[in-house]
Amino acid sequence: MMNNNQTTLSLSNDNFQRVLAGKKLTTIRLGRKEITPGLALIVNQDTQATLTINIWYVNPVLLSDLELNDARLDGFDTLEDLLANLRSCYQRPIFDYEHATQVHFDVVAAEEVA
């Protein structure tokens, strides 16, 4: 069981499925977020299913700095698909000059969670 000091990241069901399929290795959060590397929990906001992850790098960025490779790491084929997903998740327009936090992670196998 995770303790309350560890990070919990909520994902839509579509994004959660991308993680399960091994296609999503990052998540982008709008704004500057205080996220610490280490064990964390991803929660499917639709089903409440959870996965333990290891956050290994947190990268503050501007949305304008994101490139095709960033979109692919996030499970999308194009940068526009990633930006469309962010608009959908946040339910508002997003702008190139906005700060964001890119979280790089690996899924931790169940047998590794003690």
Biopython code that builds the backbone (N, CA, C, O; Angstrom):
import numpy as np
from Bio.PDB.StructureBuilder import StructureBuilder

atoms = [
    (1, "MET", "N", (0.842, -1.185, 0.000)),
    (1, "MET", "CA", (0.000, 0.000, 0.000)),
    (1, "MET", "C", (0.883, 1.243, 0.000)),
    (1, "MET", "O", (1.873, 1.307, 0.728)),
    (2, "MET", "N", (0.528, 2.210, -0.803)),
    (2, "MET", "CA", (1.304, 3.445, -0.909)),
    (2, "MET", "C", (1.000, 4.326, 0.302)),
    (2, "MET", "O", (-0.119, 4.325, 0.816)),
    (3, "ASN", "N", (2.009, 5.080, 0.754)),
    (3, "ASN", "CA", (1.714, 6.003, 1.840)),
    (3, "ASN", "C", (1.249, 7.326, 1.261)),
    (3, "ASN", "O", (1.385, 7.566, 0.062)),
    (4, "ASN", "N", (0.695, 8.192, 2.116)),
    (4, "ASN", "CA", (0.071, 9.429, 1.655)),
    (4, "ASN", "C", (1.063, 10.447, 1.126)),
    (4, "ASN", "O", (0.653, 11.414, 0.484)),
    (5, "ASN", "N", (2.355, 10.264, 1.372)),
    (5, "ASN", "CA", (3.347, 11.217, 0.896)),
    (5, "ASN", "C", (3.751, 10.963, -0.550)),
    (5, "ASN", "O", (4.444, 11.788, -1.147)),
    (6, "GLN", "N", (3.337, 9.852, -1.119)),
    (6, "GLN", "CA", (3.735, 9.532, -2.481)),
    (6, "GLN", "C", (2.763, 10.134, -3.489)),
    (6, "GLN", "O", (1.576, 10.304, -3.211)),
    (7, "THR", "N", (3.281, 10.443, -4.631)),
    (7, "THR", "CA", (2.520, 11.090, -5.689)),
    (7, "THR", "C", (1.459, 10.151, -6.252)),
    (7, "THR", "O", (1.702, 8.959, -6.437)),
    (8, "THR", "N", (0.284, 10.706, -6.520)),
    (8, "THR", "CA", (-0.771, 10.001, -7.236)),
    (8, "THR", "C", (-1.112, 10.823, -8.470)),
    (8, "THR", "O", (-1.414, 12.012, -8.368)),
    (9, "LEU", "N", (-1.063, 10.189, -9.628)),
    (9, "LEU", "CA", (-1.386, 10.853, -10.889)),
    (9, "LEU", "C", (-2.642, 10.226, -11.468)),
    (9, "LEU", "O", (-2.706, 9.008, -11.638)),
    (10, "SER", "N", (-3.632, 11.038, -11.769)),
    (10, "SER", "CA", (-4.879, 10.581, -12.369)),
    (10, "SER", "C", (-4.754, 10.601, -13.885)),
    (10, "SER", "O", (-4.224, 11.553, -14.457)),
    (11, "LEU", "N", (-5.242, 9.553, -14.532)),
    (11, "LEU", "CA", (-5.250, 9.491, -15.994)),
    (11, "LEU", "C", (-6.633, 9.083, -16.480)),
    (11, "LEU", "O", (-7.341, 8.332, -15.809)),
    (12, "SER", "N", (-7.011, 9.585, -17.653)),
    (12, "SER", "CA", (-8.238, 9.117, -18.298)),
    (12, "SER", "C", (-8.075, 7.634, -18.632)),
    (12, "SER", "O", (-6.959, 7.115, -18.660)),
    (13, "ASN", "N", (-9.188, 6.965, -18.881)),
    (13, "ASN", "CA", (-9.113, 5.550, -19.225)),
    (13, "ASN", "C", (-8.263, 5.332, -20.477)),
    (13, "ASN", "O", (-7.469, 4.391, -20.525)),
    (14, "ASP", "N", (-8.418, 6.188, -21.490)),
    (14, "ASP", "CA", (-7.615, 6.043, -22.716)),
    (14, "ASP", "C", (-6.121, 6.125, -22.414)),
    (14, "ASP", "O", (-5.337, 5.315, -22.910)),
    (15, "ASN", "N", (-5.731, 7.098, -21.604)),
    (15, "ASN", "CA", (-4.313, 7.248, -21.268)),
    (15, "ASN", "C", (-3.828, 6.112, -20.377)),
    (15, "ASN", "O", (-2.694, 5.656, -20.524)),
    (16, "PHE", "N", (-4.667, 5.650, -19.457)),
    (16, "PHE", "CA", (-4.320, 4.513, -18.604)),
    (16, "PHE", "C", (-4.052, 3.283, -19.474)),
    (16, "PHE", "O", (-3.100, 2.541, -19.231)),
    (17, "GLN", "N", (-4.897, 3.070, -20.490)),
    (17, "GLN", "CA", (-4.716, 1.926, -21.394)),
    (17, "GLN", "C", (-3.418, 2.052, -22.188)),
    (17, "GLN", "O", (-2.776, 1.044, -22.484)),
    (18, "ARG", "N", (-3.024, 3.281, -22.536)),
    (18, "ARG", "CA", (-1.739, 3.489, -23.223)),
    (18, "ARG", "C", (-0.576, 3.062, -22.323)),
    (18, "ARG", "O", (0.404, 2.486, -22.798)),
    (19, "VAL", "N", (-0.690, 3.345, -21.033)),
    (19, "VAL", "CA", (0.349, 2.919, -20.085)),
    (19, "VAL", "C", (0.394, 1.394, -20.037)),
    (19, "VAL", "O", (1.469, 0.801, -20.135)),
    (20, "LEU", "N", (-0.760, 0.760, -19.889)),
    (20, "LEU", "CA", (-0.816, -0.708, -19.821)),
    (20, "LEU", "C", (-0.227, -1.355, -21.067)),
    (20, "LEU", "O", (0.400, -2.411, -20.982)),
    (21, "ALA", "N", (-0.426, -0.729, -22.221)),
    (21, "ALA", "CA", (0.070, -1.271, -23.488)),
    (21, "ALA", "C", (1.549, -0.962, -23.714)),
    (21, "ALA", "O", (2.126, -1.391, -24.713)),
    (22, "GLY", "N", (2.163, -0.222, -22.792)),
    (22, "GLY", "CA", (3.575, 0.120, -22.934)),
    (22, "GLY", "C", (3.837, 1.245, -23.916)),
    (22, "GLY", "O", (4.978, 1.447, -24.330)),
    (23, "LYS", "N", (2.791, 1.988, -24.302)),
    (23, "LYS", "CA", (2.936, 3.063, -25.292)),
    (23, "LYS", "C", (3.098, 4.435, -24.655)),
    (23, "LYS", "O", (3.514, 5.380, -25.325)),
    (24, "LYS", "N", (2.780, 4.556, -23.390)),
    (24, "LYS", "CA", (2.848, 5.852, -22.705)),
    (24, "LYS", "C", (3.897, 5.763, -21.608)),
    (24, "LYS", "O", (3.731, 5.031, -20.633)),
    (25, "LEU", "N", (4.983, 6.519, -21.777)),
    (25, "LEU", "CA", (6.105, 6.497, -20.835)),
    (25, "LEU", "C", (6.296, 7.838, -20.141)),
    (25, "LEU", "O", (7.184, 7.996, -19.304)),
    (26, "THR", "N", (5.447, 8.809, -20.502)),
    (26, "THR", "CA", (5.465, 10.119, -19.857)),
    (26, "THR", "C", (4.031, 10.585, -19.677)),
    (26, "THR", "O", (3.104, 10.049, -20.284)),
    (27, "THR", "N", (3.869, 11.588, -18.836)),
    (27, "THR", "CA", (2.606, 12.305, -18.748)),
    (27, "THR", "C", (2.937, 13.782, -18.634)),
    (27, "THR", "O", (3.909, 14.165, -17.984)),
    (28, "ILE", "N", (2.128, 14.599, -19.265)),
    (28, "ILE", "CA", (2.320, 16.046, -19.239)),
    (28, "ILE", "C", (1.250, 16.643, -18.338)),
    (28, "ILE", "O", (0.062, 16.365, -18.503)),
    (29, "ARG", "N", (1.676, 17.461, -17.390)),
    (29, "ARG", "CA", (0.762, 18.175, -16.502)),
    (29, "ARG", "C", (0.920, 19.664, -16.759)),
    (29, "ARG", "O", (2.039, 20.177, -16.746)),
    (30, "LEU", "N", (-0.183, 20.366, -16.991)),
    (30, "LEU", "CA", (-0.089, 21.809, -17.183)),
    (30, "LEU", "C", (0.318, 22.468, -15.877)),
    (30, "LEU", "O", (-0.132, 22.073, -14.802)),
    (31, "GLY", "N", (1.168, 23.469, -15.979)),
    (31, "GLY", "CA", (1.651, 24.185, -14.802)),
    (31, "GLY", "C", (2.940, 23.579, -14.283)),
    (31, "GLY", "O", (3.369, 22.503, -14.699)),
    (32, "ARG", "N", (3.539, 24.312, -13.361)),
    (32, "ARG", "CA", (4.749, 23.810, -12.698)),
    (32, "ARG", "C", (4.311, 22.985, -11.500)),
    (32, "ARG", "O", (3.743, 23.517, -10.546)),
    (33, "LYS", "N", (4.568, 21.707, -11.549)),
    (33, "LYS", "CA", (4.121, 20.787, -10.500)),
    (33, "LYS", "C", (5.305, 20.330, -9.666)),
    (33, "LYS", "O", (6.397, 20.093, -10.182)),
    (34, "GLU", "N", (5.070, 20.213, -8.380)),
    (34, "GLU", "CA", (6.083, 19.683, -7.460)),
    (34, "GLU", "C", (5.914, 18.169, -7.409)),
    (34, "GLU", "O", (5.211, 17.646, -6.544)),
    (35, "ILE", "N", (6.548, 17.482, -8.323)),
    (35, "ILE", "CA", (6.485, 16.021, -8.395)),
    (35, "ILE", "C", (7.893, 15.499, -8.185)),
    (35, "ILE", "O", (8.832, 15.926, -8.858)),
    (36, "THR", "N", (8.034, 14.578, -7.252)),
    (36, "THR", "CA", (9.339, 14.065, -6.868)),
    (36, "THR", "C", (9.584, 12.697, -7.501)),
    (36, "THR", "O", (8.690, 11.850, -7.494)),
    (37, "PRO", "N", (10.773, 12.468, -8.044)),
    (37, "PRO", "CA", (11.096, 11.123, -8.535)),
    (37, "PRO", "C", (10.950, 10.081, -7.422)),
    (37, "PRO", "O", (11.162, 10.371, -6.245)),
    (38, "GLY", "N", (10.586, 8.879, -7.822)),
    (38, "GLY", "CA", (10.393, 7.784, -6.876)),
    (38, "GLY", "C", (9.087, 7.065, -7.173)),
    (38, "GLY", "O", (8.439, 7.323, -8.188)),
    (39, "LEU", "N", (8.711, 6.166, -6.284)),
    (39, "LEU", "CA", (7.486, 5.399, -6.485)),
    (39, "LEU", "C", (6.267, 6.303, -6.403)),
    (39, "LEU", "O", (6.207, 7.223, -5.587)),
    (40, "ALA", "N", (5.303, 6.022, -7.262)),
    (40, "ALA", "CA", (4.063, 6.795, -7.312)),
    (40, "ALA", "C", (2.955, 5.867, -7.799)),
    (40, "ALA", "O", (3.193, 4.709, -8.142)),
    (41, "LEU", "N", (1.756, 6.398, -7.817)),
    (41, "LEU", "CA", (0.593, 5.620, -8.216)),
    (41, "LEU", "C", (-0.114, 6.337, -9.358)),
    (41, "LEU", "O", (-0.334, 7.546, -9.294)),
    (42, "ILE", "N", (-0.468, 5.596, -10.397)),
    (42, "ILE", "CA", (-1.340, 6.112, -11.454)),
    (42, "ILE", "C", (-2.723, 5.535, -11.196)),
    (42, "ILE", "O", (-2.872, 4.336, -10.960)),
    (43, "VAL", "N", (-3.738, 6.402, -11.241)),
    (43, "VAL", "CA", (-5.116, 5.984, -11.010)),
    (43, "VAL", "C", (-5.932, 6.239, -12.270)),
    (43, "VAL", "O", (-5.895, 7.332, -12.834)),
    (44, "ASN", "N", (-6.669, 5.221, -12.706)),
    (44, "ASN", "CA", (-7.605, 5.370, -13.820)),
    (44, "ASN", "C", (-8.813, 6.116, -13.275)),
    (44, "ASN", "O", (-9.542, 5.586, -12.437)),
    (45, "GLN", "N", (-9.033, 7.353, -13.745)),
    (45, "GLN", "CA", (-10.091, 8.172, -13.172)),
    (45, "GLN", "C", (-11.485, 7.631, -13.491)),
    (45, "GLN", "O", (-12.460, 8.036, -12.858)),
    (46, "ASP", "N", (-11.594, 6.722, -14.463)),
    (46, "ASP", "CA", (-12.892, 6.151, -14.810)),
    (46, "ASP", "C", (-13.196, 4.872, -14.032)),
    (46, "ASP", "O", (-14.338, 4.654, -13.626)),
    (47, "THR", "N", (-12.182, 4.019, -13.820)),
    (47, "THR", "CA", (-12.419, 2.716, -13.185)),
    (47, "THR", "C", (-11.804, 2.602, -11.791)),
    (47, "THR", "O", (-12.090, 1.652, -11.063)),
    (48, "GLN", "N", (-10.962, 3.564, -11.418)),
    (48, "GLN", "CA", (-10.214, 3.560, -10.155)),
    (48, "GLN", "C", (-9.136, 2.476, -10.093)),
    (48, "GLN", "O", (-8.544, 2.266, -9.035)),
    (49, "ALA", "N", (-8.870, 1.786, -11.204)),
    (49, "ALA", "CA", (-7.758, 0.830, -11.253)),
    (49, "ALA", "C", (-6.458, 1.598, -11.018)),
    (49, "ALA", "O", (-6.366, 2.781, -11.346)),
    (50, "THR", "N", (-5.462, 0.931, -10.456)),
    (50, "THR", "CA", (-4.197, 1.599, -10.151)),
    (50, "THR", "C", (-3.010, 0.813, -10.698)),
    (50, "THR", "O", (-3.074, -0.400, -10.896)),
    (51, "LEU", "N", (-1.938, 1.540, -10.931)),
    (51, "LEU", "CA", (-0.649, 0.961, -11.306)),
    (51, "LEU", "C", (0.426, 1.664, -10.499)),
    (51, "LEU", "O", (0.374, 2.880, -10.309)),
    (52, "THR", "N", (1.399, 0.905, -10.024)),
    (52, "THR", "CA", (2.553, 1.509, -9.375)),
    (52, "THR", "C", (3.582, 1.837, -10.448)),
    (52, "THR", "O", (3.884, 1.018, -11.316)),
    (53, "ILE", "N", (4.113, 3.051, -10.371)),
    (53, "ILE", "CA", (5.138, 3.485, -11.319)),
    (53, "ILE", "C", (6.348, 3.988, -10.552)),
    (53, "ILE", "O", (6.267, 4.308, -9.366)),
    (54, "ASN", "N", (7.464, 4.051, -11.252)),
    (54, "ASN", "CA", (8.659, 4.696, -10.731)),
    (54, "ASN", "C", (8.912, 5.931, -11.587)),
    (54, "ASN", "O", (9.248, 5.820, -12.766)),
    (55, "ILE", "N", (8.749, 7.103, -10.989)),
    (55, "ILE", "CA", (9.048, 8.350, -11.686)),
    (55, "ILE", "C", (10.557, 8.529, -11.624)),
    (55, "ILE", "O", (11.134, 8.607, -10.540)),
    (56, "TRP", "N", (11.198, 8.596, -12.798)),
    (56, "TRP", "CA", (12.659, 8.691, -12.807)),
    (56, "TRP", "C", (13.164, 10.042, -13.272)),
    (56, "TRP", "O", (14.351, 10.333, -13.126)),
    (57, "TYR", "N", (12.285, 10.889, -13.836)),
    (57, "TYR", "CA", (12.724, 12.218, -14.267)),
    (57, "TYR", "C", (11.515, 13.131, -14.365)),
    (57, "TYR", "O", (10.474, 12.746, -14.897)),
    (58, "VAL", "N", (11.660, 14.343, -13.850)),
    (58, "VAL", "CA", (10.617, 15.358, -13.936)),
    (58, "VAL", "C", (11.224, 16.561, -14.649)),
    (58, "VAL", "O", (12.231, 17.112, -14.205)),
    (59, "ASN", "N", (10.604, 16.964, -15.758)),
    (59, "ASN", "CA", (11.164, 17.979, -16.636)),
    (59, "ASN", "C", (10.198, 19.156, -16.789)),
    (59, "ASN", "O", (9.150, 19.008, -17.418)),
    (60, "PRO", "N", (10.535, 20.330, -16.221)),
    (60, "PRO", "CA", (9.691, 21.504, -16.460)),
    (60, "PRO", "C", (9.903, 22.002, -17.887)),
    (60, "PRO", "O", (11.043, 22.151, -18.327)),
    (61, "VAL", "N", (8.818, 22.261, -18.610)),
    (61, "VAL", "CA", (8.904, 22.672, -20.013)),
    (61, "VAL", "C", (7.876, 23.764, -20.300)),
    (61, "VAL", "O", (6.960, 24.002, -19.512)),
    (62, "LEU", "N", (8.050, 24.414, -21.437)),
    (62, "LEU", "CA", (6.987, 25.216, -22.035)),
    (62, "LEU", "C", (6.321, 24.332, -23.083)),
    (62, "LEU", "O", (6.990, 23.521, -23.722)),
    (63, "LEU", "N", (5.027, 24.479, -23.264)),
    (63, "LEU", "CA", (4.368, 23.666, -24.284)),
    (63, "LEU", "C", (5.012, 23.863, -25.651)),
    (63, "LEU", "O", (5.066, 22.931, -26.453)),
    (64, "SER", "N", (5.500, 25.072, -25.921)),
    (64, "SER", "CA", (6.145, 25.346, -27.213)),
    (64, "SER", "C", (7.445, 24.566, -27.399)),
    (64, "SER", "O", (7.926, 24.428, -28.524)),
    (65, "ASP", "N", (8.021, 24.053, -26.302)),
    (65, "ASP", "CA", (9.263, 23.280, -26.384)),
    (65, "ASP", "C", (9.030, 21.812, -26.741)),
    (65, "ASP", "O", (9.971, 21.110, -27.109)),
    (66, "LEU", "N", (7.799, 21.349, -26.637)),
    (66, "LEU", "CA", (7.514, 19.941, -26.903)),
    (66, "LEU", "C", (7.676, 19.637, -28.387)),
    (66, "LEU", "O", (7.351, 20.456, -29.247)),
    (67, "GLU", "N", (8.186, 18.437, -28.668)),
    (67, "GLU", "CA", (8.462, 18.008, -30.038)),
    (67, "GLU", "C", (7.789, 16.666, -30.304)),
    (67, "GLU", "O", (7.168, 16.084, -29.414)),
    (68, "LEU", "N", (7.918, 16.184, -31.529)),
    (68, "LEU", "CA", (7.303, 14.924, -31.929)),
    (68, "LEU", "C", (7.712, 13.778, -31.005)),
    (68, "LEU", "O", (6.870, 12.961, -30.633)),
    (69, "ASN", "N", (8.988, 13.704, -30.629)),
    (69, "ASN", "CA", (9.433, 12.627, -29.745)),
    (69, "ASN", "C", (8.716, 12.680, -28.395)),
    (69, "ASN", "O", (8.404, 11.639, -27.817)),
    (70, "ASP", "N", (8.454, 13.890, -27.892)),
    (70, "ASP", "CA", (7.710, 14.024, -26.630)),
    (70, "ASP", "C", (6.300, 13.466, -26.784)),
    (70, "ASP", "O", (5.793, 12.794, -25.886)),
    (71, "ALA", "N", (5.667, 13.744, -27.923)),
    (71, "ALA", "CA", (4.325, 13.215, -28.181)),
    (71, "ALA", "C", (4.354, 11.691, -28.225)),
    (71, "ALA", "O", (3.474, 11.031, -27.673)),
    (72, "ARG", "N", (5.365, 11.139, -28.880)),
    (72, "ARG", "CA", (5.462, 9.674, -28.986)),
    (72, "ARG", "C", (5.700, 9.025, -27.621)),
    (72, "ARG", "O", (5.124, 7.977, -27.328)),
    (73, "LEU", "N", (6.540, 9.636, -26.787)),
    (73, "LEU", "CA", (6.757, 9.115, -25.434)),
    (73, "LEU", "C", (5.464, 9.137, -24.625)),
    (73, "LEU", "O", (5.271, 8.325, -23.719)),
    (74, "ASP", "N", (4.582, 10.077, -24.963)),
    (74, "ASP", "CA", (3.316, 10.222, -24.253)),
    (74, "ASP", "C", (2.214, 9.349, -24.858)),
    (74, "ASP", "O", (1.073, 9.376, -24.397)),
    (75, "GLY", "N", (2.559, 8.574, -25.893)),
    (75, "GLY", "CA", (1.607, 7.629, -26.462)),
    (75, "GLY", "C", (0.831, 8.140, -27.659)),
    (75, "GLY", "O", (-0.186, 7.554, -28.029)),
    (76, "PHE", "N", (1.294, 9.233, -28.278)),
    (76, "PHE", "CA", (0.587, 9.825, -29.411)),
    (76, "PHE", "C", (1.460, 9.800, -30.659)),
    (76, "PHE", "O", (2.688, 9.796, -30.572)),
    (77, "ASP", "N", (0.811, 9.782, -31.822)),
    (77, "ASP", "CA", (1.533, 9.741, -33.095)),
    (77, "ASP", "C", (2.028, 11.109, -33.536)),
    (77, "ASP", "O", (3.024, 11.212, -34.251)),
    (78, "THR", "N", (1.330, 12.165, -33.109)),
    (78, "THR", "CA", (1.704, 13.520, -33.517)),
    (78, "THR", "C", (1.638, 14.461, -32.324)),
    (78, "THR", "O", (0.974, 14.177, -31.327)),
    (79, "LEU", "N", (2.327, 15.571, -32.438)),
    (79, "LEU", "CA", (2.277, 16.596, -31.399)),
    (79, "LEU", "C", (0.868, 17.164, -31.290)),
    (79, "LEU", "O", (0.397, 17.441, -30.187)),
    (80, "GLU", "N", (0.193, 17.339, -32.420)),
    (80, "GLU", "CA", (-1.181, 17.864, -32.383)),
    (80, "GLU", "C", (-2.114, 16.918, -31.637)),
    (80, "GLU", "O", (-3.010, 17.375, -30.927)),
    (81, "ASP", "N", (-1.919, 15.595, -31.783)),
    (81, "ASP", "CA", (-2.734, 14.636, -31.025)),
    (81, "ASP", "C", (-2.509, 14.805, -29.523)),
    (81, "ASP", "O", (-3.458, 14.752, -28.741)),
    (82, "LEU", "N", (-1.259, 15.009, -29.123)),
    (82, "LEU", "CA", (-0.952, 15.236, -27.708)),
    (82, "LEU", "C", (-1.633, 16.509, -27.217)),
    (82, "LEU", "O", (-2.265, 16.507, -26.160)),
    (83, "LEU", "N", (-1.509, 17.590, -27.974)),
    (83, "LEU", "CA", (-2.109, 18.862, -27.559)),
    (83, "LEU", "C", (-3.633, 18.768, -27.515)),
    (83, "LEU", "O", (-4.260, 19.346, -26.628)),
    (84, "ALA", "N", (-4.231, 18.048, -28.458)),
    (84, "ALA", "CA", (-5.682, 17.839, -28.453)),
    (84, "ALA", "C", (-6.098, 17.069, -27.204)),
    (84, "ALA", "O", (-7.132, 17.363, -26.604)),
    (85, "ASN", "N", (-5.291, 16.083, -26.815)),
    (85, "ASN", "CA", (-5.584, 15.324, -25.602)),
    (85, "ASN", "C", (-5.500, 16.214, -24.367)),
    (85, "ASN", "O", (-6.336, 16.108, -23.471)),
    (86, "LEU", "N", (-4.502, 17.087, -24.312)),
    (86, "LEU", "CA", (-4.397, 18.015, -23.181)),
    (86, "LEU", "C", (-5.616, 18.929, -23.119)),
    (86, "LEU", "O", (-6.157, 19.166, -22.039)),
    (87, "ARG", "N", (-6.055, 19.447, -24.275)),
    (87, "ARG", "CA", (-7.253, 20.302, -24.297)),
    (87, "ARG", "C", (-8.462, 19.529, -23.780)),
    (87, "ARG", "O", (-9.271, 20.066, -23.024)),
    (88, "SER", "N", (-8.579, 18.278, -24.185)),
    (88, "SER", "CA", (-9.695, 17.448, -23.749)),
    (88, "SER", "C", (-9.634, 17.171, -22.247)),
    (88, "SER", "O", (-10.649, 17.268, -21.556)),
    (89, "CYS", "N", (-8.457, 16.831, -21.744)),
    (89, "CYS", "CA", (-8.304, 16.521, -20.315)),
    (89, "CYS", "C", (-8.564, 17.743, -19.434)),
    (89, "CYS", "O", (-9.207, 17.636, -18.390)),
    (90, "TYR", "N", (-8.066, 18.894, -19.858)),
    (90, "TYR", "CA", (-8.186, 20.108, -19.048)),
    (90, "TYR", "C", (-9.442, 20.908, -19.376)),
    (90, "TYR", "O", (-9.762, 21.867, -18.673)),
    (91, "GLN", "N", (-10.155, 20.528, -20.430)),
    (91, "GLN", "CA", (-11.411, 21.174, -20.810)),
    (91, "GLN", "C", (-11.283, 22.685, -20.977)),
    (91, "GLN", "O", (-12.139, 23.452, -20.536)),
    (92, "ARG", "N", (-10.183, 23.097, -21.632)),
    (92, "ARG", "CA", (-9.980, 24.522, -21.900)),
    (92, "ARG", "C", (-8.950, 24.674, -22.999)),
    (92, "ARG", "O", (-8.209, 23.737, -23.296)),
    (93, "PRO", "N", (-8.898, 25.869, -23.612)),
    (93, "PRO", "CA", (-7.834, 26.116, -24.585)),
    (93, "PRO", "C", (-6.473, 26.068, -23.892)),
    (93, "PRO", "O", (-6.362, 26.392, -22.710)),
    (94, "ILE", "N", (-5.454, 25.670, -24.621)),
    (94, "ILE", "CA", (-4.092, 25.703, -24.086)),
    (94, "ILE", "C", (-3.230, 26.522, -25.034)),
    (94, "ILE", "O", (-3.528, 26.638, -26.222)),
    (95, "PHE", "N", (-2.166, 27.085, -24.496)),
    (95, "PHE", "CA", (-1.346, 28.018, -25.260)),
    (95, "PHE", "C", (0.120, 27.611, -25.208)),
    (95, "PHE", "O", (0.586, 27.063, -24.209)),
    (96, "ASP", "N", (0.844, 27.885, -26.292)),
    (96, "ASP", "CA", (2.257, 27.516, -26.407)),
    (96, "ASP", "C", (3.113, 28.049, -25.267)),
    (96, "ASP", "O", (4.081, 27.405, -24.862)),
    (97, "TYR", "N", (2.762, 29.223, -24.748)),
    (97, "TYR", "CA", (3.592, 29.860, -23.721)),
    (97, "TYR", "C", (3.350, 29.288, -22.323)),
    (97, "TYR", "O", (3.997, 29.714, -21.366)),
    (98, "GLU", "N", (2.435, 28.337, -22.193)),
    (98, "GLU", "CA", (2.132, 27.788, -20.871)),
    (98, "GLU", "C", (3.244, 26.865, -20.382)),
    (98, "GLU", "O", (3.859, 26.120, -21.145)),
    (99, "HIS", "N", (3.469, 26.951, -19.082)),
    (99, "HIS", "CA", (4.402, 26.034, -18.430)),
    (99, "HIS", "C", (3.716, 24.684, -18.247)),
    (99, "HIS", "O", (2.504, 24.604, -18.047)),
    (100, "ALA", "N", (4.510, 23.643, -18.320)),
    (100, "ALA", "CA", (4.009, 22.291, -18.099)),
    (100, "ALA", "C", (5.099, 21.487, -17.403)),
    (100, "ALA", "O", (6.262, 21.890, -17.358)),
    (101, "THR", "N", (4.702, 20.359, -16.870)),
    (101, "THR", "CA", (5.632, 19.448, -16.208)),
    (101, "THR", "C", (5.537, 18.102, -16.911)),
    (101, "THR", "O", (4.472, 17.487, -16.957)),
    (102, "GLN", "N", (6.656, 17.655, -17.454)),
    (102, "GLN", "CA", (6.726, 16.361, -18.138)),
    (102, "GLN", "C", (7.298, 15.347, -17.152)),
    (102, "GLN", "O", (8.404, 15.513, -16.637)),
    (103, "VAL", "N", (6.522, 14.295, -16.901)),
    (103, "VAL", "CA", (6.898, 13.273, -15.925)),
    (103, "VAL", "C", (7.246, 11.988, -16.670)),
    (103, "VAL", "O", (6.394, 11.405, -17.341)),
    (104, "HIS", "N", (8.498, 11.547, -16.552)),
    (104, "HIS", "CA", (8.963, 10.298, -17.180)),
    (104, "HIS", "C", (8.861, 9.184, -16.138)),
    (104, "HIS", "O", (9.263, 9.363, -14.989)),
    (105, "PHE", "N", (8.321, 8.037, -16.546)),
    (105, "PHE", "CA", (8.131, 6.951, -15.582)),
    (105, "PHE", "C", (8.238, 5.589, -16.248)),
    (105, "PHE", "O", (8.159, 5.462, -17.470)),
    (106, "ASP", "N", (8.419, 4.581, -15.414)),
    (106, "ASP", "CA", (8.340, 3.176, -15.805)),
    (106, "ASP", "C", (7.309, 2.514, -14.908)),
    (106, "ASP", "O", (7.194, 2.855, -13.731)),
    (107, "VAL", "N", (6.556, 1.565, -15.463)),
    (107, "VAL", "CA", (5.626, 0.789, -14.650)),
    (107, "VAL", "C", (6.432, -0.206, -13.830)),
    (107, "VAL", "O", (7.355, -0.839, -14.342)),
    (108, "VAL", "N", (6.085, -0.339, -12.566)),
    (108, "VAL", "CA", (6.757, -1.278, -11.666)),
    (108, "VAL", "C", (5.961, -2.582, -11.665)),
    (108, "VAL", "O", (4.756, -2.575, -11.414)),
    (109, "ALA", "N", (6.623, -3.684, -11.941)),
    (109, "ALA", "CA", (5.959, -4.989, -11.939)),
    (109, "ALA", "C", (5.405, -5.283, -10.548)),
    (109, "ALA", "O", (6.012, -4.927, -9.538)),
    (110, "ALA", "N", (4.247, -5.937, -10.508)),
    (110, "ALA", "CA", (3.565, -6.198, -9.238)),
    (110, "ALA", "C", (4.470, -6.891, -8.225)),
    (110, "ALA", "O", (4.410, -6.595, -7.032)),
    (111, "GLU", "N", (5.311, -7.815, -8.697)),
    (111, "GLU", "CA", (6.173, -8.547, -7.757)),
    (111, "GLU", "C", (7.278, -7.672, -7.173)),
    (111, "GLU", "O", (7.910, -8.048, -6.186)),
    (112, "GLU", "N", (7.516, -6.494, -7.782)),
    (112, "GLU", "CA", (8.543, -5.591, -7.262)),
    (112, "GLU", "C", (8.001, -4.635, -6.208)),
    (112, "GLU", "O", (8.776, -3.965, -5.526)),
    (113, "VAL", "N", (6.680, -4.564, -6.067)),
    (113, "VAL", "CA", (6.064, -3.658, -5.098)),
    (113, "VAL", "C", (6.010, -4.368, -3.757)),
    (113, "VAL", "O", (5.341, -5.390, -3.603)),
    (114, "ALA", "N", (6.731, -3.805, -2.784)),
    (114, "ALA", "CA", (6.771, -4.452, -1.460)),
    (114, "ALA", "C", (5.993, -3.644, -0.454)),
    (114, "ALA", "O", (5.911, -4.026, 0.714)),
]
sb = StructureBuilder()
sb.init_structure("model")
sb.init_model(0)
sb.init_chain("A")
sb.init_seg("    ")
for serial, (resi, resn, name, xyz) in enumerate(atoms, 1):
    if name == "N":
        sb.init_residue(resn, " ", resi, " ")
    sb.init_atom(name, np.array(xyz, "f"), 0.0, 1.0, " ", f" {name:<3s}", serial, name[0])
structure = sb.get_structure()
